[in-house]
């Protein structure tokens, strides 16, 4: 089975009232962990690569690792560019084997965002690749994303119909209160489900995406803190809110920080317990197992996409 796009995947998710996990990948162990969990749960999966991950691991290595995962698992897997910030970056990924790209023009004004998204969509669609865009801005820091609370803005539902119609994009990331990174909310986390409901009403059947949707497992935070870290106060989006979003119009939920936390917590725990270990297979094996369990939990207990491959 070759890499797939999200078209059929999102159609099934919308009709079935569940969401597909979009998990960020940076190295071989993370690719293995995600796809092994997805295979065991018979779940569709999106492996997404940020500009930073692409720079770190190399475009060709990442593509070949994901292609190997497809061959190994037989699953429907999408290779997606996360937060592409330019036409040139999106074009490079389209030309280089990605089946989905995100163009993030959320920092631009409305007309410029439309123009950039349409340019990417026109190019990608001619080559069989689907496109995600963003309307509204999430606060937080993660990889290349750095948006202050003052610059964050909820998505205006009155703009979504015009944006989607004029750009021709295939899915839309909206801002309803999630946040990038692990150090997130001041006070109690709340999501604007009223905005999501209104967007769904204006775009019936259209797939919506949630970014910044890690829940920040407190057990992983505690493990990191107990083994030399300092992440006091880190928190994320409560999983019951994500389950509710997945039952509505949200077809794709992005998860990155939760995987980093699971990976790092296992790594710190191993090295503090075994300070003389120097074989990467020992400590990276623990990290891979921890990420796999984190992904399995998301697939089964949050996204509801197990058995949907």
C-alpha positions as CSV (number, residue, x, y, z in Angstrom):
1,X,0.0,0.0,0.0
2,X,1.4,3.4,-0.9
3,X,1.1,6.6,1.3
4,X,-2.4,8.0,1.1
5,X,-4.0,11.4,1.4
6,X,-6.5,12.4,4.1
7,X,-9.6,12.6,1.8
8,X,-11.1,9.3,2.4
9,X,-9.7,9.1,6.0
10,X,-11.4,12.4,7.0
11,X,-14.7,11.4,5.3
12,X,-14.9,8.3,7.4
13,X,-13.9,10.2,10.5
14,X,-16.5,12.9,10.0
15,X,-19.3,10.3,9.4
16,X,-18.1,8.1,12.2
17,X,-17.7,10.8,14.9
18,X,-14.0,10.2,15.7
19,X,-10.7,11.9,14.9
20,X,-7.5,10.6,13.4
21,X,-4.3,11.3,15.3
22,X,-1.6,13.4,13.7
23,X,1.6,12.6,15.5
24,X,4.8,14.5,15.0
25,X,7.9,12.5,14.1
26,X,11.6,13.3,14.5
27,X,13.5,10.1,14.5
28,X,13.2,6.3,13.8
29,X,12.2,5.3,17.3
30,X,9.2,7.7,17.2
31,X,8.1,6.5,13.8
32,X,8.3,2.9,15.0
33,X,6.4,3.6,18.2
34,X,3.5,5.4,16.5
35,X,3.1,3.0,13.7
36,X,3.4,-0.1,15.9
37,X,0.7,1.2,18.2
38,X,-1.5,2.1,15.2
39,X,-1.0,-1.4,13.7
40,X,-1.9,-3.1,17.0
41,X,-5.1,-1.0,17.2
42,X,-5.8,-1.2,13.5
43,X,-6.0,2.6,13.3
44,X,-5.4,5.1,10.4
45,X,-2.6,7.5,11.2
46,X,-1.0,10.7,10.1
47,X,2.7,11.1,10.5
48,X,3.6,14.8,10.4
49,X,6.9,16.5,10.0
50,X,7.7,20.1,11.0
51,X,10.2,22.3,9.3
52,X,12.5,21.8,12.3
53,X,12.2,18.0,12.2
54,X,12.9,18.1,8.5
55,X,16.0,20.1,9.1
56,X,17.1,17.8,12.0
57,X,16.5,14.4,10.5
58,X,16.7,15.2,6.7
59,X,13.8,15.1,4.3
60,X,15.0,12.0,2.6
61,X,15.5,10.0,5.8
62,X,12.1,10.9,7.1
63,X,10.3,10.0,3.9
64,X,12.1,6.6,3.6
65,X,11.3,5.8,7.3
66,X,7.7,6.5,6.8
67,X,7.6,4.5,3.6
68,X,9.2,1.7,5.6
69,X,6.4,2.0,8.2
70,X,3.8,1.6,5.4
71,X,5.5,-1.5,4.1
72,X,5.9,-2.9,7.6
73,X,2.3,-2.2,8.8
74,X,0.1,-2.2,5.7
75,X,-1.8,0.7,7.3
76,X,-3.2,3.8,5.6
77,X,-0.6,6.4,6.5
78,X,-0.5,10.0,5.5
79,X,2.8,11.9,5.4
80,X,2.0,15.5,6.3
81,X,4.0,18.8,6.5
82,X,3.1,20.5,9.8
83,X,3.1,24.3,9.9
84,X,4.6,25.0,6.5
85,X,5.3,28.7,6.5
86,X,6.0,29.4,2.8
87,X,5.0,28.3,-0.7
88,X,8.6,27.1,-1.3
89,X,8.6,24.8,1.7
90,X,5.2,23.3,0.8
91,X,6.3,22.9,-2.8
92,X,9.5,21.1,-1.7
93,X,7.4,18.6,0.4
94,X,4.9,18.1,-2.4
95,X,7.7,17.4,-4.9
96,X,9.5,15.3,-2.3
97,X,6.8,12.7,-1.7
98,X,4.5,14.1,1.0
99,X,0.8,13.4,0.5
100,X,-0.5,16.3,2.6
101,X,0.9,19.8,3.5
102,X,-0.2,22.5,5.8
103,X,0.3,26.1,4.8
104,X,0.2,28.3,7.9
105,X,-0.6,31.9,6.9
106,X,-2.4,32.6,10.1
107,X,0.0,35.4,10.9
108,X,-1.0,37.2,7.7
109,X,-4.1,39.4,7.2
110,X,-7.2,37.7,5.8
111,X,-6.6,38.5,2.1
112,X,-2.9,37.5,2.2
113,X,-3.7,34.3,4.0
114,X,-6.2,33.4,1.3
115,X,-3.8,34.2,-1.5
116,X,-1.0,32.1,0.0
117,X,-3.3,29.2,0.8
118,X,-4.8,29.2,-2.7
119,X,-1.3,29.2,-4.3
120,X,-0.3,26.2,-2.3
121,X,-3.6,24.4,-2.9
122,X,-3.5,25.0,-6.7
123,X,0.0,23.6,-6.9
124,X,-0.6,20.6,-4.5
125,X,-3.9,19.6,-6.1
126,X,-2.4,19.4,-9.5
127,X,-0.1,16.8,-8.1
128,X,-2.6,14.8,-6.0
129,X,-1.7,16.2,-2.6
130,X,-4.1,17.7,-0.1
131,X,-3.8,20.9,1.8
132,X,-4.6,22.1,5.3
133,X,-4.7,25.8,6.2
134,X,-5.2,27.8,9.4
135,X,-7.6,30.6,10.3
136,X,-7.1,32.1,13.7
137,X,-3.9,31.9,15.8
138,X,-3.0,29.6,18.7
139,X,-0.8,30.9,21.5
140,X,2.2,28.9,22.7
141,X,5.7,27.8,21.7
142,X,6.5,24.6,20.0
143,X,9.2,24.0,17.4
144,X,9.1,26.9,14.9
145,X,5.7,28.1,16.3
146,X,6.0,31.1,18.7
147,X,2.8,33.1,19.3
148,X,2.3,35.3,22.4
149,X,-1.0,35.4,24.3
150,X,-1.4,38.9,23.1
151,X,-1.1,37.9,19.4
152,X,-3.4,34.8,19.7
153,X,-6.9,35.1,18.2
154,X,-9.9,32.8,18.1
155,X,-11.2,31.9,14.6
156,X,-14.1,34.0,13.4
157,X,-16.8,31.7,12.1
158,X,-18.1,34.4,9.8
159,X,-14.8,34.1,7.8
160,X,-14.6,30.4,7.3
161,X,-17.0,29.9,4.3
162,X,-15.2,32.6,2.2
163,X,-11.8,31.3,3.2
164,X,-12.5,27.7,2.2
165,X,-14.4,28.6,-1.0
166,X,-11.7,31.0,-2.3
167,X,-8.7,28.9,-1.3
168,X,-10.0,25.4,-2.2
169,X,-8.2,23.9,0.8
170,X,-9.2,20.4,2.0
171,X,-9.2,20.9,5.8
172,X,-9.0,23.9,8.2
173,X,-7.2,24.3,11.5
174,X,-9.1,26.6,13.8
175,X,-8.3,28.3,17.1
176,X,-10.8,27.5,19.8
177,X,-8.6,27.7,22.9
178,X,-5.9,25.0,22.5
179,X,-2.3,26.1,22.7
180,X,1.1,24.9,21.4
181,X,3.7,23.4,23.8
182,X,3.5,22.0,27.3
183,X,3.5,25.2,29.5
184,X,0.0,26.3,28.5
185,X,-2.9,27.6,30.3
186,X,-3.3,30.3,32.9
187,X,-6.2,29.1,35.0
188,X,-8.6,26.4,34.0
189,X,-8.3,25.2,30.3
190,X,-11.5,25.9,28.3
191,X,-12.3,25.3,24.7
192,X,-14.8,27.4,22.7
193,X,-17.1,24.6,21.5
194,X,-19.6,27.3,20.5
195,X,-17.1,28.4,17.8
196,X,-16.6,24.8,16.7
197,X,-20.3,24.3,16.4
198,X,-20.8,27.5,14.4
199,X,-17.9,26.6,12.1
200,X,-19.4,23.1,11.5
201,X,-22.8,24.7,10.8
202,X,-21.3,27.0,8.2
203,X,-19.1,24.2,6.7
204,X,-21.2,21.0,6.9
205,X,-19.2,17.9,6.3
206,X,-15.9,19.8,6.1
207,X,-13.0,18.4,8.2
208,X,-11.7,20.6,11.0
209,X,-8.3,20.3,12.6
210,X,-7.1,21.0,16.2
211,X,-3.5,22.0,16.8
212,X,-1.9,22.3,20.2
213,X,-4.0,19.4,21.5
214,X,-1.5,17.5,23.8
215,X,-2.9,16.8,27.2
216,X,0.5,16.8,29.0
217,X,0.5,13.6,31.0
218,X,1.2,14.5,34.6
219,X,2.9,11.2,35.3
220,X,5.5,12.0,32.7
221,X,6.0,15.5,34.1
222,X,6.5,14.1,37.6
223,X,9.0,11.5,36.2
224,X,11.0,14.3,34.5
225,X,10.9,16.4,37.6
226,X,12.0,13.5,39.8
227,X,15.0,12.8,37.5
228,X,16.6,16.3,37.2
229,X,14.0,18.2,35.2
230,X,12.0,21.3,36.1
231,X,8.5,21.4,34.5
232,X,6.4,22.4,37.4
233,X,3.0,23.8,36.3
234,X,3.1,22.2,32.8
235,X,-0.4,21.4,31.7
236,X,-2.4,20.8,28.5
237,X,-5.9,20.2,27.2
238,X,-8.1,17.9,29.3
239,X,-8.8,14.7,27.4
240,X,-12.6,14.8,27.9
241,X,-12.5,18.1,25.8
242,X,-10.6,16.4,23.1
243,X,-13.0,13.5,23.0
244,X,-15.9,15.9,22.7
245,X,-14.1,17.7,19.8
246,X,-13.5,14.4,18.1
247,X,-17.2,13.5,18.2
248,X,-18.0,16.8,16.4
249,X,-16.5,18.2,13.2
250,X,-12.8,17.7,14.2
251,X,-11.3,15.0,12.1
252,X,-7.6,15.5,12.9
253,X,-6.0,16.2,16.3
254,X,-2.4,17.1,16.4
255,X,-0.2,15.6,19.2
256,X,3.4,16.4,19.6
257,X,4.3,17.5,23.2
258,X,2.8,14.4,24.7
259,X,5.2,12.3,22.7
260,X,8.2,14.4,23.6
261,X,7.2,14.2,27.3
262,X,6.8,10.4,27.2
263,X,10.1,10.0,25.3
264,X,12.0,12.3,27.6
265,X,10.5,10.9,30.8
266,X,11.5,7.4,29.9
267,X,15.0,8.5,28.8
268,X,15.7,10.4,32.0
269,X,14.4,7.6,34.2
270,X,16.6,5.1,32.5
271,X,19.8,7.1,32.6
272,X,19.3,8.1,36.2
273,X,18.7,4.5,37.2
274,X,21.6,3.2,35.0
275,X,24.2,6.0,34.8
276,X,26.8,3.7,33.2
277,X,24.6,2.6,30.3
278,X,26.0,3.8,27.0
279,X,24.2,1.6,24.5
280,X,21.5,3.7,22.8
281,X,19.4,0.6,22.2
282,X,18.9,0.3,25.9
283,X,17.7,3.8,26.7
284,X,16.1,4.6,23.3
285,X,14.2,1.3,23.6
286,X,12.6,2.5,26.8
287,X,11.7,5.8,25.1
288,X,10.2,4.0,22.1
289,X,8.1,1.8,24.4
290,X,6.8,4.8,26.3
291,X,5.8,6.7,23.1
292,X,4.1,3.6,21.8
293,X,1.9,3.4,25.0
294,X,1.1,7.1,24.8
295,X,0.0,6.7,21.2
296,X,-2.1,3.6,22.0
297,X,-3.8,5.5,24.8
298,X,-4.6,8.4,22.4
299,X,-5.9,6.2,19.7
300,X,-8.2,4.1,22.0
301,X,-9.2,6.5,24.8
302,X,-9.2,9.9,23.2
303,X,-9.5,9.8,19.4
304,X,-11.7,6.7,19.0
305,X,-10.1,5.7,15.7
306,X,-9.1,2.2,16.8
307,X,-10.4,-0.4,14.4
308,X,-11.0,2.2,11.7
309,X,-8.0,1.5,9.4
